């Protein structure tokens, strides 16, 4: 995505001054890496021109993921991710309906990978130098929303 005046393709605003979101864009893909020392935060990601890339990847550099929310103003996806017996345990739901969890058949399903500091599938929490990686579903970007907002709560905050 190239803009005429060299403006970056995304404008990012975080709620906390010490939170940071790094953006890496490559052909048809954008990766947003969230770093949050406190462990609770929010970031608004606004596209400055054009359309969203085909693939949008979110990486939350936290020790644990008690809760996450992603909204485009119309749809709100929420979830949590942990490990049980070394295997990822992910719950995701839409529009506040926690008692109706999404599954892999839903167009809004979010597959969460839990990556350890060594770059491999994590075996335990709290993560040390790892992250929670989630490709955001294409359905979140239908109608080309101007922005998305991401909220997170680290289970091991502080």
RAKA-V645523 format. One record per helix or strand of 3 or more residues. SS is the DSSP state (H for helix, E for strand). FROM is the first residue (numbers start at 0). TO is the last residue. Records with the same first field share a line. If there is no record, write none. Layout:
# RAKA-V645523
SS->FROM-TO, FROM-TO
This chain:
# RAKA-V645523
E->9-13, 19-25, 28-34, 39-46, 54-60, 64-70, 75-83, 86-93, 111-114, 130-135, 146-152
H->137-140
